[in-house]
Amino acid sequence: MDKFVTRSKVGQPSSSSTHPSVALSVAPEIQRDISLSDHNLGSPNTDPGDRKSIAEYSPNIRDEIRKHYIQMGHCQPTSHDFPKTKFGKIMRQFYPGWFKGQHSKWLEYNISKDAAYYLCCYLFKNEHEIHGNMGDAFTKNGFKGWNKAIERFRAHVGEVNSIHNKCFNRMIDLMNQSQSIRTFFEKQSEKEKSESRRRLSASIDVVRFLLRLGLPFRGHDESQSSTNRGIFLELLQWYGDIDPDIESIILENAPKNEMMCSPMIQKDIVDVCAKEAIKAIIEDLDGNFFEILVNESKDISHKEQMELVLRYVNKEGEVIERFVGIVHVNDTSAQSLKKEIDSFLLYHSLSPSQIRGQGYDGASNMQGELRGLKTLILNETPSAYCIHCFAHQLQLTLVALAKKHSDVDDFFCIVTNVLNIVGSSFKRRDLLQQHQAEKLEELLISGKVHTGRGLNQERGLQRPGDTRWGSHYRTLNNLIVLFSPIIHVLEFVARDGPNYADKLVAESLMTKIKEFEFVFMLHLMWKVLMMTNDLSSLIQRMDQDIVNAMGLFTHTKQRLQRMRN
């Protein structure tokens, strides 16, 4: 078809048009970029009727593809013998004079389809703009209504803010080197470039510091008159206070359009840091096998989030666990979670076939034998064995057994009631701490306890949770240590409580916890839970292996058996 086509080369007017082609506006720098890009991208099809949609190309190379088509120019076969088509009783055809008129800057023609196209609309028409005049006629399907061509051309071009004119302006902007970011930096002096880099480096340093400590960035009032503009801006200001060279180029001393500290800039830097961190993790993984640890829960905004951790052995033979991301999920079904996991792994060039282990909680959507996430992954990767977290299983077993035994269940009900009434007001908590301090002072004077780093810390009372590992043991341990202060608080409530109900409950609980059965059960369960807590702490170690873990379980069972005997 090239023998019929007069191409509008970069920097040259079309031989078939009295109007200069838009390609004339391309600066020499862009011409060099286009040539280099075209060399790397190959030769995309330039036939208007056969070329791929811009949306089919990767977003990373779309501008390069656009530059290629701009350099090639419009497909305008001026010497072609245009066929005639019958409209009613009149024969009509494409008029080559249209190439020379006001439409010369964007009009193209495809010989095989006998159809007209607009180059600028093909290059820049957004997927969300499909409802503009003529839909896809001038970009994909081609226009063939020669009997109403002028009318349709004008309707398609439309007003100043029409989709067509927006596309044409986008094409001009891409070709206009003076509007590019590169030109902006090239026009800067060396001093301005240096200041820009240092200004950005200061913001990056502050962001990295806040990310390392997990601190929030923003403040409620970030105006210059605010006494607390948020940690990011305050820390950046402190950075300038200790370094006059930095102070002279940041915040109010920086150009208003290049302060490098806006919320958007902060988010961009955080995003880059996250990508670099994950990149380092993937490089450390080095294509080896890995295990996935997955959990899903609601955040403070009640959105379902899926957390993903990779566990692998690095080049030094060390077992490594790395948190790699949080993914928002609309659906917590096994199919939905698996889709998100596959997408995450493939995005980071990790193959699901390399999975050699799975770790979840006991939820049915995770551990289900028929349609659980574990089963779906095993069906595709048979070597991805699922191991239910030992510490989680241990905690669930202890809770289930405690509830099954009536005496133990009653004991923990009493403990919960004691904690509720002692900790139900600030006054009672202060009274507990005050009596605890007085008791400790007596013990120090008598020499029964000694001072030292980490010794004699102030203790509090917290209700045990079924899913909080070791919480039952810590509660009973504190209950034993604070037994005397707790009695003191219960006596206070029984005597000076705000109402009769509290007085009655406090007196009843005080009687129960002084009974031999309660004290015996308290020390018995404390000893049992101390053994299981030691086991739970050991199997949670990151460097723990399955062989040693099984040995720890056997040893704990033997200790419990000896205690039973």
Secondary structure, DSSP 8 states (H G I E B T S, - for coil): -GGG-----TTS--TT-SS--GGGG--HHHHHHHHHHHHHH------TTT---GGGS-TTTHHHHHHHHHHH-----TTS---EEEETTEEEE--GGGGGSTTTTTEEEETTTTEEEEHHHHHH--GGGTTSTTTTIIIII-B--GGGHHHHHHHHH-STTSHHHHHHHHHHHHH-GGGSHHHHHHHS-HHHHHHHHHHHHHHHHHHHHHHHHT-----S--STT-S---HHHHHHHHHHHH-HHHHTTSGGGS-TT--S-SHHHHHHHHHHHHHHHHHHHHHHHTT--EEEEEEEEE-TT--EEEEEEEEEE-TTS-EEEEEEEEEE-S--SHHHHHHHHHHHHHHTT--GGGEEEEE--S-HHHH-TTTSHHHHHHHH-TT-EE---HHHHHHHHHHHHHHHSHHHHHHHHHHHHHHHHHSSSHHHHHHHHHHHHHHHHHHHHHTSS---TT-S---------TTSTTHHHHHHHHHHHTHHHHHHHHHHHHHH-SSHHHHHHHHHHHHHHTSHHHHHHHHHHHHHHHHHHHHHHHHT-TT--HHHHHHHHHHHHHHHHHHH-
